[in-house]
Amino acid sequence: MQTPLESFIDHKADTGMQTPLESFIDHKADTGMQCGSYGIDIPALKEGEQYRFHFDAVACVGCRCCEVACNEQNNNPADIKWRRVGEVEGGEFPAFTQMLNSMACNHCVDPECLIGCPTESYIKIEETGIVIHDDDTCIGCQYCTWNCPYGVPVFHEERNIVTKCHMCHERLDVGQSPACVQACPAGAIEIEAVNIQEWLDEKIDEEGNMPFLPDARITNSTTRYTLPDNLPEDMKEVDEHILNPAHKELPLVFMTVLTQISLGGFLALFLGDTMSLFGFESTNWIMALLVMLPAALGLPLSALHLGRPFLALTAIKNIKRSWLSREAAALGAFIGLMGGVVALYFFEVNTTLRLTIEALTLSVGIYGIYAQAMIYRIRARPSWDRFTTNLKFFGVAYVGIFLLAFISSVLSLSDVVIPLIAMGMLGALAQLFFTYEDTRSLDTIEENQYQLQRTKRLLNENFARVKVGRIMSLVLGGVVLPLLALVFAASGSFGLASLVMLLALVISSLSEISDRFLFYTTVVPLSMAGGFFVGKQR
Amino acid sequence: MIQKIKDFLGFDIKAKKYKLSHDDTFGMISDANKPDKWVYSTCGYCGVGCGLYIGVKNGKAVYTKGDPKHDVNMGTLCPKGLSEHQMINSSNRILAPLIKCNGKLQKSSWEKVFTTVSDSFKKIQKEHGNKAVAVIGTGQLLTEEFYTLGKFVQLGLGTNNYDGNTTLCMASAVMGYKQSLGSDGPVASYEDFQHADTIFLIGANIADNHPILTLHINKNKKANKKVIVIDPRASKTSQMADLYIPINPRTDLALYNGLAYIVIEQGWENEGYIKANTNGYKELKKHLQDYPPQEVANITGIDVKTLYELAREFVSQDAVLSAWTMGVNQSFMGTDTVSAIINLHLLTGHIGREGTGPFSITGQCNAMGTRETGFTSSLPGYRNFGDMAALKEYASIVNVPEEIVPTSRGYKYADIIDAIDRGEIKALWITATNPLVSFVNQEKLRKTFAKLDMLVVQDAFLSDTAEVADVVFSAATWGEKEGVYTNSERRCNRTNKAVEPLGDSKSDFDIILEFSKYFEGVNEMLFPSWSKPEDAFTEWKKVSKGQLCDYSGITYELLQEHGGIQWPCNEERPLGTKRLYSADIPFRTPDQKAKFICGDWFPMAEAISGEFPVILNTGRTVEQWHTRTKTKTIAILNDLVPEAWVDVSPKDALKLKVKSGDRMSLSSARGRIDDVIVRVTGSVREGSVFVPFHFNEQLINTLTNDSFCPKSGEPNFKQTAIQLHSKKVPEGLVIQETEISGEIAHKKSAYEGVAFKEKELTISKA
């Protein structure tokens, strides 16, 4: 079975040795397991089957060979781990149980990474079921790193893209063992064929789950687990003590808040334009321009969080399935249309056409912000996946109304200022309620309490001051100052009213930005149990 | 600038650096690291001795891959082995010989350092005698280097004050084998794990320390296979067990005496075997009367029923294998504990057959090599010190005057340290070991080293000890030199040179050979026309011929062809020997019979007290190697475990008001260490903690005690009485009152017993 002598060891001449080095690819190590051999014997897949990992938590001794072998195979630096080993333990000495989980990609039947990817950079290979990542088209938006409930895809700073385990498919294709399978001295990692229908019909619930791992049904993970009998009830993940804030995502903090402000501003503009039909002061191009500005500044900002900003426009590719593509397309159109509206005002094109275009623009904007909120309604991130996310995203609109109120006040449009401020204040009160509800539901939602409580801990322990500042500033900027402005406006002191409204605008904007910052940074994703020092390695 | 902008915009995804390509030998691998050649070798970390190939690209090691044809590892490697190529280019390497000037180590030349050291040695030896120069070696060098070093030190420098760091790990096994079986030499093979019915792992955390051995246990597909783990800590290895025995700390000798008692009491002994092959049965039987099951249950914390069950496990199966490591060896009664384990195998005849035997697992890659050839615990080839016939034989083989061959063992490791402290030893030469992390009672040791006139450290890595040296010999490391290692199962493995030594470093063989030229007549007498390691190997083959560790049939070519060969290997056994003491290999005692050793159990030398109520256990973790000189710069290993931690039981954590992730201090009568991260875990019992010893920043050996096995000189690393100090409870834990009066009586008598027996020991030592 061995291929001809292809290479030779280059020995020191003085030992007089030249031993031929044969190929080991077809050599089967005598382990009786898949491990050790560089070649693998697995049956050809039948109809309806795919490859998957089997992990035997009873056999695993926690040596971490798989982790190192994977990085050596793929030339990955130490901080890019496609395969990670996590630990859970429980029970009182001596009836102590330690259980390990070595996990790479679960090559799911319904991979969330693939479904959500805006650039269609994930491929589930038809013949083998292996989920691979197409590096060339990836823009590094990292949406997949949010979507995967296992935290499998990992952003590779040096490469500007996301990377992940591909089951060494280039090796498997030619009958070679994946690096982790080859390296495991306990034979705890194996490649198997699975009949997808049978798996989904029943076995997945019995064999696809592992303590501290998300429900296999979320993405229909294919990894089969062998677990010890009689696990103690008090199992805990050994990295429980590691609770780090998530990434700040500053470009996204600004992008989302600014686009939402524009939506609010545009809504007010449209209402004003409609009301002007009934004799109110008419809206003008300056107003249209100023409400457009935040979004026009904000949307391009979002490109900054991409690994590959030059490919930003390809984000709209997966409009069929990805909320991210839909958001990008809709908000892009929203800004374009707002620009159109500015032009219609400037060139004083007829009112009916303008109103029609405005109505269309508003609809597109509303859809855009809806899509924006839906990006975060993902099961892998429990604190995001709440209805209050949608509410709070739209809730920011009151700042846009304040923006238009401020402009009107500067322009001394008395009959517009007061209703706008009042409307904005109502919006701010609603936002206050949404914020309260957002905090309250951390305790009331039953699913994923472990993660939600950790989010709460982050809010209370790491960001208590930001949290309090957010509430105070919302009350101040959204209610108290506008009330004051209302008094000034009613008494005709537009100078003072403008000043106070400017202050209200700035403070409420900051309040929303700090809330959005908390939104991103306090999320605790579903994941696997991690290591005592390294945590989840994500 | 343009590149920066391009990077920012994400034009380059470094596809080339991360693509795979086909390698003829191993298949698809990283293209960027695709070697020009693969060099056959053997891993240089632990004593398992895995076969591997080093991938070399442009003269640099870029890959290590397990050899699937090698019987030891069958293609697998542990995480340290898999990343071993990174070790060669570590930023911690010493690139040139160094000499201390104005308190700082500075680059020097080989000639300068050799002259300085040889002048110093000569001066000291002239003034204070030859033995004022001492050497502390290692288990890390190649066999050829050990033989050369030992020969140079003992016959050239004329000092027998030479010991190795193997005394910190294997000495008890060596002395135990010697007193029971007549010679050192682990008796079994790794494949016995596969053939055994019952595997006892005693004080052996192989999951962390020898992960590749789990491969052999996993290969064992026998339906009646049973793995029994005996350990005071529920280590990773305890999770592999069918039966886990949570023995009280340091009560293993009592347990084994107790099991032997039960075997004899029940008539389960193998009379025929005992009669034909052993001495001392009667004495043993009498001796064991002190270890009735109830007494042993009180000592070990293992109930009587379980004791009987364990004894039954030992006799009811055909193939019983006992494997042990540091838990047994690192004990102030380690030698006798080893013998107690061997006693049980002799009583039941579980030795010399497939799947059976008392099997000591070694720690370092070539601890065996130094045991066999190194002149420390015996003359080369397991020739006992004081055996004049053996001495004459050796002298005639290597053609040296008999008078220069030592007739007795010099100071052991700890004795050398004491002699430095007394001012008796003035110069110390340390090779490839780092006492300033690995030895007990660090504060005292550091002060002792300061008394030396000359401290020479020969190492490839700038260790804590090298930092305080007067002179540093910059050595080459694994992958840069050639020779052989011998592993735990007596398998001699070939290791080849893959790359040139880094900077101005030299192989240890070359260093010793060249250094010997600075002593008149020494090189000519000891190393006539030697130039390469094979010259040493050729002489070693002659020296070992006819000995138990017979290498005479081994050639470098054979080693490479067969993936190593297990000694004895000679004309009758051309491909080596799987296990010792089968019917055709008699024991190495004068009458060829093994000896039952009557070893007594003592309570701990340093008992817990009100001041220090907690027992500290130390050990290792799979990601790090020894004192981290090799592994701390390998990011993928070091990141996983970058610092020491302390395992604390949930109950103690509650009392100390600490939780996982908090920081805590530990103190003993010898010192204190601070800022150790707490891991609350049920893997340790109440009143016990575990801390890994690898780390110089949380230097746990600051706390450990100078308590040694009188026979082997091995330190009792595993139990130290300490106190824990948390931020909220700085005064620490309060000792628990013993509730049952009967037990108090028992403990009291035991303490009285030890006081009496310790007295006896001191008398016999004097």
Interface residues (C-beta under 8 A of the other chain):
Chain A: T3 E6 S7 F8 I9 D10 H11 K12 D14 T15 M17 T19 L21 E22 S23 F24 I25 H27 K28 A29 D30 T31 G32 M33 C35 G36 S37 Y38 G39 A59 V61 G62 C63 R64 C65 E67 V68 A69 N71 E72 Q73 N74 N75 N76 P77 A78 D79 E89 G90 G91 E92 F93 P94 A95 F96 T97 Q98 M99 D135 D136 C138 I139 G140 E158 R159 N160 I161 T163 C168 E170 R171 V174 Q176 Q182 A183 C184 P185 A186 G187 V238 E240 H241 I242 L306 G307 R308 P309 F310 L311 G531 F532 F533 V534
Chain B: D7 F8 L9 G10 F11 D12 I13 K14 A15 K17 Y18 L20 D24 T25 F26 G27 M28 I29 S30 A32 N33 K37 W38 V39 Y40 Y53 Y63 G66 D67 P68 K69 N73 M74 G75 T76 L77 C78 P79 L82 S83 A207 D208 P211 I212 T214 L215 N218 K219 K221 A234 K236 T237 S238 Q239 M240 Y244 P246 E482 N496 K497 K532 E534 Y556 E557 Q560 E561 V622 E623 A635 I636 L637 D639 L640 V641 P642 E643 W645 S649 P650 K659 S660 G661 R679 T681 G682 S683 V684 R685 E686
